[in-house]
Amino acid sequence: MKLKQVSKIKVGLNSREVTKRNNNKYTAENLEEDLLTGYKIEGKKETTDDAITQAGDLIFSLMTKKAAIVSLKNSHMTLSQIYLKLTIDYKMIDPWFLCFILNESQNIDHQFHKIMEGTVSKRITKNNLEDIDIDFPDINIQKKIGAIYRLYLKQTKLTEKKNKLVKKFLFTSLEKIS
C-alpha cells in the first residue's frame, strides 16, 4: 500500500517563513533526540499548525531519511522544508511501527535508493515518500513491533548514557591516581 493512501504528509516552511516565525527551529539533533527518547503517545490531539511540532507528531527528515515521534521537550518548534509531518490514523497505523519501517526496513531503504533525486546530492522528496510501498500487518502486530522498537531505542540511549558515565568515572579515577 502506498504511504499516501494511509497518511497526509505536509512539508515544513521555507527558510524565510521559518525566520519570520521567530521561534525555535526543529533540527537534526532534535530529531535524533526524539527518536532515542521513545516518546509514548497517550492520545493524539489534532494538529492546529502543520509547521509547528506537537508531542506525538511523526516527523520525517528528507536529509537523513529518518523518522521520529516528537517528544514533549521538542514541542512547539518550527519545521523547515527539510522536514515532513505525517498525519496518520492511529487506529489503523501504529506510529512507532511506521518509524521502525521507515528507519530500519531494507525494503524501504531499497525503494529510497531507487527513487532519490539529484545529480550531486541525492535526496528524496515529499512525492517520493508518498509513493513508498509499505505492507502493513494487523494493527495489533504493528503495536507489538512498534513497542519493541521504541523500547530498543530507549535502551540504546540508556546504554550510551551509562557508557559516558563509566568513562567519566574511569578517567577521573585514573587522573587522580597519576
C-alpha positions in Angstrom: 0.0 0.0 0.0 1.3 3.5 -0.9 2.1 5.7 2.1 -0.1 8.4 0.7 -3.1 6.1 0.9 -2.8 6.0 4.7 -1.3 9.4 5.6 -1.4 13.0 5.0 2.1 14.5 4.5 2.8 18.2 5.0 6.1 19.9 4.2 7.7 22.4 6.7 8.2 26.1 5.9 10.9 27.6 3.7 13.7 29.4 5.5 12.2 32.9 5.1 9.0 31.8 6.7 10.8 30.0 9.5 12.8 33.2 10.2 9.5 35.2 10.3 8.1 32.9 13.0 10.9 33.9 15.3 10.8 30.8 17.5 12.9 27.6 17.9 13.6 25.7 14.7 13.4 21.9 14.8 16.9 20.5 13.9 18.5 17.1 13.1 19.7 17.0 16.8 16.1 17.3 17.9 15.0 14.5 15.6 17.8 12.2 16.9 16.9 13.1 20.5 13.2 12.5 19.8 14.0 9.1 18.2 16.1 8.0 21.2 13.6 9.4 23.7 10.9 7.0 22.6 8.0 9.3 23.5 5.0 7.2 24.3 1.8 8.6 22.7 -1.1 8.7 25.2 -3.7 10.2 23.0 -3.0 12.3 19.9 -4.6 15.7 19.5 -5.4 17.2 16.2 -2.6 19.3 14.8 -3.5 23.0 14.5 -0.4 24.2 12.6 1.3 21.9 10.1 4.6 23.9 10.6 4.7 23.6 14.4 5.7 20.4 16.2 3.5 18.8 18.9 4.3 16.0 21.2 3.3 12.8 19.3 3.8 14.2 15.8 5.5 11.8 13.4 8.3 13.8 11.7 10.4 12.6 8.7 13.7 14.2 7.7 14.3 14.4 3.9 18.0 14.8 4.6 18.7 11.9 6.9 15.8 9.7 5.8 14.9 9.2 9.5 11.5 9.3 11.2 10.8 10.1 14.9 7.9 10.9 17.2 8.2 14.4 18.7 8.8 14.4 22.5 7.3 16.9 24.9 10.7 18.7 25.1 10.7 19.4 21.4 7.1 20.5 21.1 6.2 24.0 19.7 9.2 24.2 17.3 9.0 25.3 13.7 9.6 22.8 11.0 11.7 23.9 8.0 11.1 22.5 4.5 13.6 19.6 5.0 11.0 18.0 7.4 7.7 16.4 6.7 4.9 15.9 9.2 2.9 12.7 8.7 -0.6 12.6 9.9 -1.9 9.1 10.3 -5.0 7.3 11.7 -3.7 5.9 14.9 -6.4 3.3 14.9 -5.1 1.8 11.7 -1.3 2.5 11.9 0.9 2.4 14.9 3.3 5.4 14.7 6.3 3.6 16.2 5.8 0.7 13.8 5.9 3.3 10.9 9.1 4.8 12.4 10.6 1.3 12.5 9.7 0.6 8.9 10.9 3.9 7.6 14.1 3.8 9.6 15.1 0.2 9.6 13.4 -1.7 6.7 15.8 -2.8 4.0 12.9 -2.9 1.5 12.1 0.8 2.2 15.8 1.7 2.0 16.0 -0.1 -1.4 12.9 1.9 -2.6 14.6 5.1 -1.4 17.7 4.4 -3.3 15.8 3.7 -6.5 13.8 7.0 -6.3 16.2 9.5 -4.9 16.6 12.6 -7.0 19.5 14.9 -7.8 22.8 14.6 -9.5 25.3 15.7 -6.9 23.5 15.2 -3.6 20.7 12.7 -3.9 17.7 13.2 -1.7 14.1 12.2 -1.6 11.1 14.5 -1.9 7.6 14.5 -0.4 6.2 12.9 -3.5 8.8 10.2 -3.3 7.9 9.4 0.3 4.2 9.3 -0.6 4.9 6.7 -3.3 6.7 4.3 -1.0 5.0 0.9 -0.8 4.6 -0.5 2.8 3.0 -3.7 3.8 1.0 -3.0 7.0 0.2 -6.1 9.1 -2.7 -6.2 11.6 -2.7 -3.2 14.0 -2.1 -5.5 17.0 1.1 -6.8 15.4 2.1 -3.2 14.5 1.7 -2.2 18.1 3.9 -5.0 19.3 6.6 -4.3 16.8 6.4 -0.5 17.5 6.6 -1.0 21.3 9.6 -3.3 20.9 11.3 -0.8 18.6 10.5 2.1 21.0 12.0 0.2 24.0 15.0 -0.8 22.0 15.7 2.9 21.2 15.2 3.9 24.8 17.6 1.1 25.9 20.2 2.3 23.3 20.0 5.8 24.8 20.4 4.5 28.4 23.4 2.3 27.3 25.1 5.3 25.7 24.5 7.4 28.9 25.8 4.6 31.1 29.0 4.3 28.9 29.6 8.0 29.2 29.3 7.9 32.9 31.6 4.9 33.2 34.2 6.6 31.0 34.0 9.8 33.0 34.4 7.9 36.3 37.2 5.8 35.0 39.2 8.7 33.5 38.6 10.8 36.7 39.9 7.9 38.8 42.9 7.4 36.6 43.7 11.1 36.7 43.6 11.1 40.5 46.0 8.1 40.7 48.6 9.6 38.4 
